[in-house]
Amino acid sequence: MVKNASGDAQQQKSAIDNNKYRVLTGTYDTRQTAENVLDVLKHRFGWVVYIEPDGAKWRIKTGTFTGMAVAQAGANKIKTAKLAQVTNIVAE
């Protein structure tokens, strides 16, 4: 709460993060492993996900999340489901 010059209390607006973020997983050795992870994220969580080549390996990239807190929650879901040990959040 913040008081203005007249002494009235006003609700302070919190900073809202409307930025877009994506979650990237670590790499997988085979495309089949990446496809298995993609199936879980797509069908169980209902997310939009993509498989991208990363050199000789494969990586999963999610659709966009609005806000860092939501992206972090998504990264935690991936780790909790043991679909990846490493996740990275990148700004879009």
Buried (B, 14 or more C-beta within 10 A) or exposed (E): EEEEEEEEEEEEEEEEEEEBBBBBBBBBEEEEBBEEBBEBBBEEBEBEBBBEEBEEBBBBBBBBBBBEEBBBEBBEBBBEEEBBEEBEBEEE
